[in-house]
Amino acid sequence: MRSSPTRLRRAAMALLCVAPLGAQANNAAPAQREMNFTGTLASSGPPLPRDMLIVQPYLIQTQVTGRYDVEGRRKDVDGVPEDWRLAVPILYGITDKLTVSATLRAIYARSLAVDRRWASGDTTLSAQYRLFQGQGAARPTLAAGVRQNMPTGRHDQLDRHGLADATGSGAAFTLLGLYGQAYLLPERNLRARLNVHYRVPGAGVDINGRSGYGTAGNYTGRAHLGTAWQAVAGAEYSINPQWVLAGDVVYERENGTHLHTGTQNANGTLRRDGRRSDSWRVSVAPAIEYHPSRSVGIIGGVLVSLDGRNSTELLSPQLSVMMVF
């Protein structure tokens, strides 16, 4: 997503979409041998079976290792501390076609006193509906979904709240998504996924003071989010019932946010700021899964940025435990 002067804001939108809803798992049809999948770090699967409940907490560390400028050239950055967060998706299959979910987030936020404390992040509410279910060995599936971001984190007045970085976006934006999945190879021990997300433009954010949008302490204004896209191609290869290799390729693009008002000029009028530059980023997320049982799966891996423009370069180790009820 687009870069901004505040580190957490630059990373937040990518992690918003990447980490929390990769759970929907263990809904494979029986094959020639037992297989278990948790889902990759970045992709989401089709709706769950009726009455299935999945809780899958993620522990995520994010390190900003560089920055891609407006020409796409990578530059080193110094002195940016790591970011820690906890994301807890909770998914429930209302019917075999409809799944609803909520993702709760907490940030181990840096304070102005150079210590840390837990603070709330944004919350996501989601619904997903199965459009097509194919037959045969591949069992191709296509679903559509909607995610609504609830701005429960802190995005502005950071000095007043004693925060060094924002913990949320401040925007009630909507994501629309398509989710495809199929099983490959004779034993169906290779599962592939393709997700596409589109952020509906126009969500507004009131901004006061220092914020995650790069504004300073005397700023008063409003931001409007532009469009954003994310595409994720993921795959899982089952070595045996316990061990699975997984990986994703993630492409993110954002059309710049508009800041409509700024600080006062010398004559007392409000300065009008322009449109922020568009941005994009390509990342990969290799991971490994371990399944001690059919109802518990553990996945660990890392999201690594490979290229981009006007965005941050990220290194984000992640660990998650999936529990099926």
Backbone bond lengths (Angstrom), bond angles and torsions (degrees), N, CA, C in turn:
res aa  C-N    CA-C-N  psi(-1)  N-CA   C-N-CA  omega(-1)  CA-C   N-CA-C  phi
1 M - - - 1.461 - - 1.523 109.20 -
2 R 1.283 117.85 178.93 1.451 120.44 -172.15 1.516 110.75 -70.12
3 S 1.328 114.69 153.96 1.455 121.38 179.57 1.515 109.47 -87.22
4 S 1.344 116.84 149.30 1.450 122.43 172.92 1.506 107.42 -142.25
5 P 1.323 117.76 163.72 1.455 119.20 -176.03 1.509 113.78 -65.14
6 T 1.294 120.08 -16.59 1.451 120.67 179.74 1.516 109.41 -99.29
7 R 1.327 116.83 126.51 1.453 122.24 -171.29 1.524 112.90 -58.75
8 L 1.332 117.50 -46.13 1.446 118.74 -174.34 1.510 111.88 -67.37
9 R 1.339 117.74 -35.20 1.459 120.49 177.63 1.523 109.76 -62.29
10 R 1.353 117.86 -41.14 1.459 120.19 -178.41 1.514 111.18 -64.15
11 A 1.333 116.39 -37.18 1.459 118.64 -176.14 1.523 112.52 -85.79
12 A 1.349 117.15 -22.70 1.454 119.76 -167.53 1.515 113.01 -63.52
13 M 1.350 118.04 -43.98 1.445 119.38 -175.00 1.518 111.76 -66.48
14 A 1.345 115.59 -36.64 1.463 117.71 177.63 1.509 110.71 -65.30
15 L 1.331 117.29 -45.64 1.443 120.20 -177.83 1.515 111.13 -71.37
16 L 1.350 116.80 -28.24 1.453 120.19 177.73 1.510 110.49 -55.40
17 C 1.366 113.43 -43.62 1.450 117.16 -176.00 1.511 113.09 -90.43
18 V 1.343 117.61 -28.48 1.455 119.55 -171.45 1.515 112.56 -78.73
19 A 1.366 117.92 -48.86 1.440 118.85 -166.30 1.513 116.02 -80.19
20 P 1.334 122.19 -44.90 1.434 117.81 -155.64 1.504 118.02 -81.69
21 L 1.319 122.51 -29.61 1.460 119.95 -169.02 1.516 112.80 -112.34
22 G 1.313 117.89 33.87 1.455 120.46 176.27 1.513 112.47 -86.69
23 A 1.310 118.95 10.88 1.444 121.26 -169.14 1.515 113.81 -73.68
24 Q 1.304 120.15 -52.41 1.437 126.63 -159.19 1.522 111.12 -39.46
25 A 1.298 116.77 99.51 1.443 121.04 -163.86 1.515 110.79 -139.43
26 N 1.364 114.22 177.31 1.448 122.09 175.71 1.519 112.79 57.55
27 N 1.368 117.55 21.74 1.447 120.26 176.97 1.515 111.11 -104.57
28 A 1.349 116.42 27.32 1.453 121.27 177.44 1.516 110.01 -78.80
29 A 1.347 115.27 147.20 1.448 120.19 174.21 1.520 109.19 -74.35
30 P 1.338 119.38 154.04 1.446 121.34 178.92 1.522 111.20 -58.98
31 A 1.314 117.12 138.51 1.447 122.34 178.23 1.518 108.31 -120.41
32 Q 1.349 117.39 -160.18 1.449 120.68 -175.96 1.517 111.64 -71.38
33 R 1.293 118.65 -19.65 1.452 121.66 174.60 1.523 108.11 -145.83
34 E 1.325 115.31 162.60 1.459 119.57 -178.61 1.519 110.43 -66.41
35 M 1.325 115.93 134.12 1.460 121.54 177.02 1.518 108.80 -134.02
36 N 1.324 115.63 147.51 1.454 122.18 177.34 1.525 108.73 -132.17
37 F 1.316 116.30 137.65 1.456 122.03 176.83 1.524 108.76 -134.27
38 T 1.323 117.16 141.64 1.471 120.31 171.66 1.522 111.71 -96.15
39 G 1.317 117.81 -19.31 1.457 121.87 -166.37 1.513 108.96 95.98
40 T 1.314 117.47 146.68 1.460 121.56 -179.52 1.530 110.53 -70.70
41 L 1.331 116.84 173.30 1.462 120.21 -178.56 1.526 112.60 -65.57
42 A 1.331 117.54 -33.53 1.466 119.80 -169.33 1.516 114.70 -109.98
43 S 1.334 119.47 -14.91 1.461 120.49 -173.54 1.521 111.78 -101.99
44 S 1.328 115.23 157.47 1.462 122.81 174.29 1.518 109.06 -114.08
45 G 1.329 116.21 146.89 1.454 121.33 -179.65 1.512 112.27 -98.53
46 P 1.326 117.13 -173.80 1.464 121.89 178.68 1.525 111.07 -74.31
47 P 1.340 118.54 176.19 1.465 120.97 -179.88 1.527 112.65 -57.79
48 L 1.324 114.96 151.72 1.463 122.03 179.37 1.525 110.60 -77.48
49 P 1.330 116.88 161.49 1.467 119.38 169.70 1.530 110.99 -62.10
50 R 1.306 115.25 156.46 1.463 120.93 -178.68 1.530 110.82 -57.06
51 D 1.340 116.06 135.51 1.459 125.58 176.62 1.532 114.17 69.92
52 M 1.331 118.27 8.62 1.467 119.19 174.32 1.523 108.90 -82.59
53 L 1.322 116.06 137.15 1.464 122.97 177.59 1.519 108.10 -121.09
54 I 1.331 116.52 130.12 1.464 122.09 176.84 1.524 108.76 -124.22
55 V 1.320 115.84 131.07 1.467 122.87 171.58 1.525 106.28 -120.92
56 Q 1.327 116.89 126.32 1.463 120.13 -174.57 1.524 111.31 -140.46
57 P 1.338 118.34 86.17 1.467 119.92 177.84 1.527 111.81 -70.31
58 Y 1.327 116.09 142.40 1.466 124.25 176.28 1.523 109.12 -118.33
59 L 1.316 116.68 134.25 1.457 122.54 167.89 1.522 107.23 -106.42
60 I 1.336 116.95 122.76 1.462 122.39 -170.07 1.525 109.20 -127.84
61 Q 1.307 115.60 128.14 1.459 121.19 170.23 1.523 107.86 -111.86
62 T 1.325 117.01 135.40 1.461 121.20 179.40 1.523 109.71 -123.07
63 Q 1.316 115.57 126.06 1.454 122.22 176.20 1.531 108.47 -115.85
64 V 1.326 117.09 127.90 1.459 121.97 173.93 1.518 107.09 -86.74
65 T 1.336 116.36 108.49 1.467 121.53 -174.46 1.525 113.23 -99.65
66 G 1.330 117.50 -6.62 1.451 120.57 179.69 1.511 110.14 178.95
67 R 1.339 114.90 -173.27 1.459 120.50 179.64 1.515 109.34 -146.56
68 Y 1.342 115.90 137.95 1.460 121.94 173.40 1.535 107.95 -96.90
69 D 1.335 116.71 123.54 1.461 119.58 -176.52 1.527 110.13 -81.28
70 V 1.345 116.66 -174.01 1.463 121.34 -175.60 1.527 112.45 -67.44
71 E 1.327 117.46 -15.82 1.463 121.52 175.38 1.520 112.00 -96.41
72 G 1.329 117.15 -0.38 1.456 120.70 -179.30 1.514 114.30 85.86
73 R 1.321 118.21 7.54 1.457 121.01 178.80 1.526 109.84 -83.35
74 R 1.327 115.77 136.71 1.455 120.20 179.45 1.520 110.82 -81.52
75 K 1.330 116.74 137.27 1.454 122.62 177.49 1.516 109.11 -130.53
76 D 1.325 116.12 143.33 1.459 121.31 176.64 1.524 110.46 -71.11
77 V 1.314 115.64 150.71 1.460 121.70 172.51 1.520 107.58 -127.68
78 D 1.315 116.31 145.80 1.462 121.32 -177.65 1.522 110.57 -121.56
79 G 1.306 115.08 149.04 1.460 120.71 170.29 1.509 115.50 73.12
80 V 1.348 119.30 21.64 1.463 120.83 177.88 1.521 108.49 -96.14
81 P 1.324 119.03 113.01 1.465 120.73 -177.32 1.522 111.35 -71.13
82 E 1.338 114.72 158.84 1.464 118.92 179.52 1.524 110.54 -72.44
83 D 1.321 114.27 159.38 1.464 122.33 -178.46 1.527 107.92 -116.90
84 W 1.329 117.41 133.27 1.456 122.86 177.62 1.522 109.18 -116.90
85 R 1.342 114.96 138.61 1.455 119.02 177.61 1.518 110.67 -150.38
86 L 1.327 115.10 158.65 1.452 123.41 177.13 1.521 107.97 -123.08
87 A 1.333 116.49 126.23 1.461 122.22 176.65 1.523 108.71 -121.11
88 V 1.330 117.10 131.81 1.463 121.27 -176.43 1.531 109.21 -126.84
89 P 1.355 117.89 94.03 1.463 120.36 172.89 1.528 110.51 -77.33
90 I 1.326 115.56 138.49 1.464 122.98 175.95 1.524 106.53 -127.00
91 L 1.344 117.15 117.32 1.457 122.35 -174.43 1.517 110.26 -120.41
92 Y 1.355 116.25 142.82 1.466 120.65 -179.59 1.524 109.53 -141.57
93 G 1.335 115.90 130.62 1.460 121.39 177.77 1.513 110.88 -85.62
94 I 1.330 116.93 105.87 1.468 120.82 178.33 1.520 109.54 -71.14
95 T 1.330 117.01 -45.85 1.462 123.63 171.46 1.521 107.15 -133.94
96 D 1.334 116.94 179.86 1.458 119.72 176.93 1.526 112.05 -68.50
97 K 1.322 117.33 -13.45 1.461 121.26 -179.77 1.522 113.63 -107.66
98 L 1.316 118.34 -20.89 1.460 121.49 -172.08 1.529 110.55 -122.62
99 T 1.338 115.83 125.16 1.463 122.93 175.78 1.520 109.11 -124.62
100 V 1.317 116.76 137.25 1.461 122.19 174.71 1.522 108.10 -116.67
101 S 1.332 115.93 154.71 1.466 118.92 -178.01 1.517 110.36 -154.42
102 A 1.310 114.52 160.77 1.465 122.77 173.12 1.527 107.30 -138.22
103 T 1.324 115.94 140.30 1.462 121.33 177.39 1.522 108.65 -120.82
104 L 1.324 115.76 119.80 1.457 122.84 178.08 1.518 108.32 -99.66
105 R 1.340 116.77 141.56 1.460 120.75 -177.26 1.526 110.80 -131.80
106 A 1.324 113.85 143.43 1.461 121.31 173.48 1.520 108.05 -134.71
107 I 1.340 115.89 143.18 1.460 122.63 -178.01 1.524 108.66 -116.11
108 Y 1.327 115.69 131.91 1.467 119.98 172.38 1.525 106.41 -83.90
109 A 1.323 115.60 81.48 1.462 122.44 -164.05 1.519 112.29 -84.04
110 R 1.340 115.04 145.72 1.460 121.13 172.79 1.524 109.45 -78.87
111 S 1.316 116.00 137.70 1.459 120.71 176.21 1.530 109.47 -100.19
112 L 1.320 116.45 169.46 1.458 120.74 177.31 1.521 111.62 -67.88
113 A 1.329 116.90 -17.58 1.461 121.38 176.94 1.526 112.24 -85.23
114 V 1.330 116.34 9.94 1.459 124.60 177.00 1.530 112.00 64.17
115 D 1.313 117.43 25.14 1.456 120.48 168.12 1.531 107.53 -113.71
116 R 1.301 117.76 -170.97 1.467 121.21 -178.81 1.518 110.27 -130.83
117 R 1.331 114.16 152.63 1.457 120.22 173.09 1.526 108.36 -151.70
118 W 1.329 116.05 155.01 1.459 120.10 179.34 1.529 109.51 -76.03
119 A 1.336 115.47 136.35 1.460 122.35 178.48 1.524 108.50 -139.03
120 S 1.304 116.84 154.45 1.463 120.72 -178.12 1.525 110.48 -73.51
121 G 1.335 115.70 144.14 1.453 122.47 170.71 1.512 110.09 -105.23
122 D 1.315 117.18 -171.91 1.460 120.85 177.83 1.529 110.50 -70.49
123 T 1.331 115.61 154.74 1.462 123.78 178.04 1.523 109.02 -111.63
124 T 1.330 116.45 142.37 1.457 121.58 179.09 1.519 110.08 -118.68
125 L 1.339 117.26 131.41 1.460 123.84 172.49 1.526 107.88 -111.80
126 S 1.338 116.93 135.28 1.458 120.59 -172.66 1.519 111.27 -138.64
127 A 1.327 114.89 155.79 1.463 122.55 171.09 1.521 107.51 -143.21
128 Q 1.333 115.65 143.79 1.458 120.72 -178.21 1.518 109.22 -138.98
129 Y 1.363 116.07 137.90 1.465 121.35 -176.21 1.522 109.64 -129.02
130 R 1.334 116.37 131.75 1.457 121.61 -179.76 1.530 110.04 -75.59
131 L 1.332 116.48 124.66 1.462 122.36 178.85 1.512 112.92 -94.10
132 F 1.340 116.32 -32.34 1.466 120.34 -174.23 1.517 109.39 -152.17
133 Q 1.323 116.45 138.28 1.458 122.75 174.42 1.519 108.38 -132.22
134 G 1.329 117.23 110.37 1.449 121.77 -179.82 1.511 111.89 -82.82
135 Q 1.345 115.27 168.69 1.451 121.88 179.41 1.524 109.57 -109.86
136 G 1.332 116.20 -178.29 1.450 120.51 179.40 1.513 111.97 86.73
137 A 1.339 115.14 -175.01 1.465 120.41 -175.10 1.519 112.70 -63.88
138 A 1.323 117.69 -36.86 1.466 120.41 -175.99 1.523 113.12 -74.07
139 R 1.331 118.73 -28.58 1.462 123.74 -178.16 1.526 112.11 44.35
140 P 1.351 118.39 55.36 1.469 119.24 -179.65 1.524 111.24 -62.88
141 T 1.316 115.12 140.65 1.455 121.90 -176.67 1.524 109.03 -133.79
142 L 1.329 115.94 139.51 1.462 121.65 175.21 1.517 108.57 -131.28
143 A 1.331 116.38 131.76 1.462 121.94 179.95 1.517 109.48 -135.21
144 A 1.334 115.62 156.69 1.465 122.62 174.85 1.519 108.59 -119.33
145 G 1.331 115.81 148.63 1.459 118.60 -178.13 1.510 112.78 -147.81
146 V 1.317 115.23 165.80 1.458 122.59 175.81 1.524 108.02 -135.76
147 R 1.334 116.10 137.17 1.466 122.40 176.24 1.519 108.75 -123.53
148 Q 1.304 115.69 134.72 1.458 121.26 178.38 1.518 108.97 -116.96
149 N 1.336 115.88 119.76 1.460 120.10 177.58 1.518 109.62 -83.19
150 M 1.330 115.80 129.99 1.457 122.44 177.16 1.525 107.87 -107.38
151 P 1.341 118.53 119.67 1.472 121.35 -173.40 1.526 112.51 -77.39
152 T 1.327 115.96 75.15 1.461 121.18 -179.72 1.531 112.76 -94.10
153 G 1.340 116.89 -5.11 1.458 120.49 175.37 1.526 111.25 -88.81
154 R 1.312 116.75 -177.62 1.462 122.77 -179.25 1.517 109.11 -106.27
155 H 1.350 116.44 122.34 1.468 120.04 -177.23 1.523 113.13 -113.88
156 D 1.348 119.02 -20.83 1.461 120.25 -178.48 1.529 109.67 -139.79
157 Q 1.365 115.67 -178.38 1.465 122.10 -175.51 1.536 110.44 51.15
158 L 1.313 115.36 42.08 1.460 120.39 -174.81 1.534 111.52 -65.92
159 D 1.334 117.61 -35.67 1.468 120.02 177.84 1.523 111.22 -62.88
160 R 1.318 115.64 -42.76 1.468 120.46 -179.81 1.521 111.19 -61.88
161 H 1.325 117.40 -35.15 1.466 121.59 -177.95 1.524 112.33 -94.68
162 G 1.319 117.09 3.99 1.450 120.72 175.31 1.512 114.61 69.89
163 L 1.340 118.06 28.23 1.460 122.12 -177.36 1.522 110.71 -106.00
164 A 1.323 115.40 139.39 1.456 119.90 175.70 1.523 111.72 -81.22
165 D 1.332 118.38 -27.76 1.464 123.52 -178.07 1.518 109.64 -137.63
166 A 1.329 115.95 159.42 1.454 121.56 175.34 1.521 110.00 -70.84
167 T 1.324 116.77 151.59 1.464 121.80 175.54 1.525 112.42 -113.72
168 G 1.327 117.22 1.26 1.457 121.31 178.63 1.507 110.57 -157.32
169 S 1.337 116.01 176.77 1.461 122.13 -176.98 1.526 113.07 -92.89
170 G 1.338 117.34 -23.29 1.452 120.88 -175.84 1.511 114.64 77.35
171 A 1.336 117.98 0.94 1.464 121.98 -172.02 1.519 111.15 -115.33
172 A 1.337 116.97 134.30 1.458 122.78 173.90 1.529 108.15 -92.16
173 F 1.324 116.51 74.07 1.463 120.33 -176.48 1.525 110.99 -97.76
174 T 1.347 115.22 162.79 1.462 122.85 -176.74 1.521 110.12 -118.98
175 L 1.331 116.03 135.12 1.457 122.65 173.70 1.516 109.36 -112.60
176 L 1.339 116.71 133.18 1.458 122.94 172.62 1.519 108.29 -106.90
177 G 1.336 117.18 141.22 1.453 118.73 -174.39 1.514 113.77 -141.00
178 L 1.342 115.66 153.76 1.462 124.42 168.96 1.522 107.73 -121.62
179 Y 1.347 116.49 138.31 1.449 121.94 -173.95 1.525 109.67 -131.54
180 G 1.327 116.70 117.46 1.450 121.78 178.36 1.520 111.26 -114.42
181 Q 1.324 116.62 147.81 1.462 121.53 179.13 1.513 109.91 -150.78
182 A 1.343 117.56 145.46 1.466 122.44 176.58 1.519 108.78 -154.98
183 Y 1.354 116.05 154.61 1.463 122.99 176.00 1.517 109.17 -103.36
184 L 1.336 115.49 138.03 1.457 121.47 -175.80 1.531 109.93 -125.80
185 L 1.328 116.48 170.32 1.463 125.67 -178.69 1.537 110.19 72.52
186 P 1.335 117.80 157.19 1.471 120.50 -174.15 1.522 114.59 -57.15
187 E 1.328 118.07 -38.47 1.464 120.22 -179.61 1.525 112.82 -91.61
188 R 1.305 116.70 5.55 1.469 122.15 -178.85 1.536 111.49 56.62
189 N 1.328 116.41 33.58 1.460 119.30 178.46 1.525 112.22 -93.60
190 L 1.325 117.33 10.62 1.466 122.77 170.76 1.520 107.61 -119.70
191 R 1.327 116.33 117.58 1.466 121.27 179.85 1.519 108.79 -112.48
192 A 1.319 116.75 128.62 1.462 122.30 -177.86 1.524 109.79 -116.00
193 R 1.348 115.31 145.81 1.460 121.40 178.73 1.523 110.05 -135.58
194 L 1.322 115.52 149.67 1.457 122.50 172.86 1.519 108.18 -138.13
195 N 1.331 116.91 121.01 1.464 123.36 178.59 1.520 110.00 -118.46
196 V 1.321 116.15 143.48 1.462 122.19 172.49 1.523 107.99 -133.39
197 H 1.344 116.78 129.10 1.465 122.27 177.77 1.524 110.11 -121.34
198 Y 1.313 114.58 144.37 1.469 121.74 177.15 1.521 108.33 -131.30
199 R 1.328 116.63 125.83 1.462 120.74 176.64 1.516 109.85 -91.17
200 V 1.314 115.78 123.81 1.467 121.11 179.23 1.521 108.86 -68.09
201 P 1.347 118.56 128.66 1.469 119.80 -176.22 1.521 112.11 -76.23
202 G 1.347 115.25 164.43 1.454 121.31 169.64 1.511 115.85 104.79
203 A 1.323 119.02 -6.15 1.466 119.50 178.49 1.523 109.50 -61.83
204 G 1.330 116.81 132.70 1.459 121.98 -176.57 1.510 112.73 -102.91
205 V 1.336 115.26 149.36 1.461 121.97 -179.29 1.520 108.85 -136.22
206 D 1.314 118.04 119.65 1.465 121.20 171.44 1.523 108.89 -76.40
207 I 1.332 115.72 136.54 1.464 120.75 -176.04 1.518 109.42 -127.57
208 N 1.315 115.25 129.02 1.459 121.79 174.99 1.520 108.74 -132.69
209 G 1.330 116.23 124.09 1.453 120.97 175.87 1.519 113.30 74.46
210 R 1.328 114.63 -158.45 1.463 120.19 -179.21 1.515 109.28 -68.97
211 S 1.333 116.20 133.72 1.457 120.40 -171.49 1.520 111.07 -144.72
212 G 1.324 114.83 174.17 1.442 121.49 174.63 1.517 113.79 -71.92
213 Y 1.322 117.55 -3.61 1.462 121.74 176.74 1.524 111.59 -97.03
214 G 1.316 117.12 10.76 1.460 121.54 175.21 1.503 114.87 85.24
215 T 1.324 118.63 10.70 1.459 120.69 -179.42 1.524 110.59 -82.67
216 A 1.338 115.93 157.61 1.463 122.35 -177.57 1.526 110.84 -94.67
217 G 1.333 115.74 -178.77 1.450 121.38 -172.39 1.512 115.54 -65.30
218 N 1.359 119.12 -23.46 1.458 120.98 -178.52 1.525 112.74 -100.78
219 Y 1.309 117.97 15.88 1.469 121.35 -175.34 1.526 110.59 -85.27
220 T 1.321 115.30 138.69 1.457 122.35 170.57 1.515 107.57 -137.37
221 G 1.308 117.73 122.07 1.457 119.82 -177.56 1.511 111.94 -176.68
222 R 1.320 114.26 -158.51 1.462 120.58 -175.96 1.525 109.09 -149.51
223 A 1.313 116.16 140.42 1.462 122.23 176.90 1.519 109.36 -112.56
224 H 1.333 115.45 147.23 1.460 122.13 173.19 1.521 108.21 -123.52
225 L 1.338 116.10 125.17 1.457 121.00 -177.83 1.522 110.70 -77.62
226 G 1.319 115.68 140.09 1.456 121.05 174.76 1.518 111.14 -86.82
227 T 1.327 116.50 -166.00 1.450 121.16 177.72 1.522 110.35 -76.91
228 A 1.310 115.42 158.15 1.460 121.21 175.68 1.522 108.13 -148.91
229 W 1.339 115.24 147.19 1.455 122.35 179.15 1.513 109.41 -128.06
230 Q 1.318 115.35 148.09 1.461 120.52 170.56 1.527 108.59 -143.04
231 A 1.330 116.62 133.06 1.464 122.39 174.93 1.518 107.84 -124.15
232 V 1.341 116.56 133.69 1.459 122.55 -179.05 1.519 108.80 -129.39
233 A 1.334 117.23 124.90 1.457 122.91 171.27 1.517 107.43 -112.04
234 G 1.336 117.13 119.84 1.453 121.62 -175.83 1.517 111.67 -128.08
235 A 1.332 116.06 156.02 1.461 121.40 178.18 1.518 109.27 -149.16
236 E 1.353 115.16 149.22 1.461 122.67 175.85 1.528 108.72 -132.48
237 Y 1.320 116.46 131.78 1.461 122.09 178.78 1.521 108.81 -117.28
238 S 1.344 116.10 116.02 1.459 121.92 -177.85 1.526 109.42 -83.57
239 I 1.346 116.49 113.52 1.463 121.76 176.26 1.524 110.20 -76.43
240 N 1.326 116.02 -44.65 1.465 123.43 176.20 1.528 106.71 -156.83
241 P 1.341 119.90 179.53 1.469 119.26 -176.77 1.518 115.17 -59.61
242 Q 1.336 117.64 -19.52 1.464 119.61 -178.26 1.529 113.49 -97.21
243 W 1.318 118.54 -35.95 1.459 121.30 -169.33 1.524 112.09 -116.09
244 V 1.337 115.42 135.28 1.468 123.02 -179.18 1.522 108.85 -137.75
245 L 1.331 116.52 135.63 1.456 122.04 170.72 1.522 108.99 -95.09
246 A 1.322 117.16 136.66 1.464 121.34 -175.62 1.521 110.06 -136.30
247 G 1.323 116.01 158.92 1.457 120.07 177.09 1.518 111.72 -169.03
248 D 1.333 115.28 155.29 1.470 123.05 178.42 1.512 109.91 -134.96
249 V 1.328 115.17 152.55 1.453 123.34 163.62 1.526 106.28 -117.84
250 V 1.330 116.69 126.71 1.467 121.75 -173.10 1.524 109.72 -121.62
251 Y 1.342 115.79 127.09 1.465 121.53 173.74 1.520 108.53 -117.21
252 E 1.342 116.32 128.20 1.466 122.02 -179.87 1.525 109.35 -125.83
253 R 1.318 115.48 139.30 1.464 120.49 177.07 1.522 109.09 -142.91
254 E 1.339 116.19 138.53 1.462 120.84 178.52 1.516 109.72 -136.17
255 N 1.339 115.46 133.02 1.454 121.78 172.58 1.520 108.05 -90.41
256 G 1.307 115.71 129.04 1.459 123.64 -160.71 1.509 116.96 -51.71
257 T 1.326 114.00 149.70 1.455 123.77 175.60 1.531 109.80 -76.57
258 H 1.330 116.90 142.57 1.463 122.62 175.78 1.529 109.40 -99.15
259 L 1.332 116.66 127.42 1.462 121.80 169.17 1.526 106.79 -101.17
260 H 1.326 116.86 116.28 1.458 120.82 -168.25 1.519 114.49 -89.40
261 T 1.295 118.60 -22.45 1.463 119.73 176.47 1.513 108.47 -139.13
262 G 1.323 115.76 160.57 1.457 119.55 -178.38 1.508 110.52 -139.18
263 T 1.312 116.35 -157.18 1.462 121.28 178.19 1.523 110.06 -73.66
264 Q 1.326 115.76 165.86 1.455 120.32 -177.28 1.528 111.21 -76.43
265 N 1.340 114.81 141.05 1.457 120.66 170.71 1.530 109.24 -78.19
266 A 1.319 115.71 177.30 1.469 120.84 -177.93 1.530 111.89 -62.26
267 N 1.348 117.68 -29.81 1.471 120.08 -178.61 1.530 112.48 -87.35
268 G 1.326 116.87 6.11 1.458 119.65 176.19 1.503 114.90 91.37
269 T 1.333 118.61 -5.75 1.465 120.73 178.03 1.531 109.73 -83.08
270 L 1.319 115.92 158.68 1.456 121.19 179.30 1.523 110.37 -86.78
271 R 1.320 115.87 132.19 1.455 120.28 177.93 1.522 109.99 -75.73
272 R 1.329 116.20 134.98 1.456 120.82 178.12 1.518 108.57 -97.04
273 D 1.330 115.90 121.13 1.452 120.77 180.00 1.516 110.17 -87.39
274 G 1.318 116.05 157.38 1.455 120.84 -177.77 1.517 113.00 -90.62
275 R 1.308 113.55 -171.21 1.454 121.96 -179.46 1.528 110.11 -82.24
276 R 1.324 116.14 134.74 1.450 120.53 177.69 1.524 110.22 -73.06
277 S 1.304 116.56 150.81 1.463 121.92 -176.17 1.522 111.39 -65.70
278 D 1.342 116.03 148.51 1.455 121.37 174.43 1.527 109.65 -66.36
279 S 1.326 115.95 159.26 1.455 120.01 -178.88 1.523 109.85 -145.76
280 W 1.331 115.42 158.86 1.458 121.26 172.09 1.522 109.02 -151.89
281 R 1.348 114.83 162.09 1.463 120.21 179.71 1.529 108.66 -156.61
282 V 1.331 116.27 142.85 1.459 123.50 174.00 1.525 108.32 -117.64
283 S 1.334 115.82 131.57 1.469 121.26 -178.89 1.519 109.91 -136.64
284 V 1.322 115.58 161.00 1.457 122.00 171.47 1.521 108.25 -123.64
285 A 1.355 115.90 155.17 1.466 120.16 -177.33 1.525 109.19 -140.76
286 P 1.350 118.34 79.35 1.467 120.18 174.29 1.520 110.68 -72.41
287 A 1.350 115.95 148.69 1.461 120.28 -177.82 1.517 109.69 -156.64
288 I 1.314 115.87 166.17 1.458 122.66 174.60 1.519 108.36 -132.25
289 E 1.346 116.44 141.12 1.457 122.59 -178.65 1.530 110.00 -114.19
290 Y 1.327 115.32 144.69 1.456 121.79 172.67 1.525 108.82 -130.69
291 H 1.333 116.27 133.38 1.466 121.76 -175.40 1.526 109.43 -121.55
292 P 1.328 118.66 97.63 1.466 120.01 176.49 1.520 113.03 -68.91
293 S 1.346 117.30 -20.25 1.461 121.81 177.72 1.511 108.52 -156.97
294 R 1.346 116.23 175.32 1.460 120.77 178.39 1.526 112.34 -67.56
295 S 1.325 117.44 -22.72 1.465 120.41 -174.75 1.518 113.91 -104.26
296 V 1.345 117.75 -0.44 1.456 120.95 -179.88 1.526 109.03 -134.25
297 G 1.321 116.11 131.68 1.450 121.84 175.94 1.517 110.46 -136.37
298 I 1.320 116.53 142.24 1.458 122.43 178.99 1.513 108.09 -121.29
299 I 1.332 117.22 131.54 1.458 121.38 178.38 1.527 109.09 -130.53
300 G 1.319 115.36 135.50 1.455 121.46 176.43 1.522 109.68 -135.64
301 G 1.314 116.09 140.67 1.454 120.01 -179.91 1.515 110.52 -171.44
302 V 1.328 115.29 -164.62 1.458 120.18 -177.00 1.524 109.35 -147.04
303 L 1.326 116.25 136.23 1.461 122.94 171.90 1.517 108.18 -92.42
304 V 1.336 117.16 125.21 1.461 122.37 -176.16 1.524 109.00 -127.33
305 S 1.324 117.67 125.63 1.461 121.73 176.98 1.523 109.88 -78.52
306 L 1.345 115.91 137.44 1.460 121.61 -179.72 1.517 113.45 -106.98
307 D 1.329 117.19 -35.81 1.460 120.84 -175.87 1.523 108.12 -161.38
308 G 1.335 116.49 163.93 1.446 119.54 178.62 1.510 112.12 175.71
309 R 1.320 114.66 -176.84 1.464 122.10 176.10 1.517 108.16 -147.63
310 N 1.347 116.00 131.23 1.457 122.14 179.72 1.530 111.18 54.01
311 S 1.324 116.97 42.53 1.456 121.97 -178.02 1.520 109.26 -148.13
312 T 1.315 115.75 169.92 1.452 120.59 179.42 1.523 111.01 -89.11
313 E 1.325 115.18 151.65 1.458 121.51 170.50 1.522 107.53 -93.65
314 L 1.348 116.67 125.48 1.450 121.17 -171.55 1.526 111.36 -118.12
315 L 1.324 114.74 148.53 1.457 123.67 166.92 1.521 105.76 -129.48
316 S 1.353 117.01 115.30 1.459 119.79 -169.11 1.523 111.39 -133.31
317 P 1.345 118.86 89.31 1.469 120.81 173.11 1.526 110.50 -66.01
318 Q 1.355 115.59 143.28 1.449 120.61 -177.74 1.519 110.07 -141.61
319 L 1.329 115.86 145.14 1.455 122.53 176.37 1.519 108.19 -136.49
320 S 1.335 116.06 134.47 1.466 119.92 -176.18 1.525 110.46 -141.92
321 V 1.329 115.69 148.01 1.464 122.66 175.74 1.526 107.58 -122.76
322 M 1.339 115.89 120.45 1.467 121.65 178.73 1.522 109.82 -97.62
323 M 1.325 116.94 130.38 1.461 122.75 178.73 1.515 108.98 -124.64
324 V 1.324 116.64 123.42 1.469 123.44 -177.28 1.518 108.83 -105.54
325 F 1.331 116.07 131.02 1.466 121.21 -179.75 1.526 109.94 -122.13
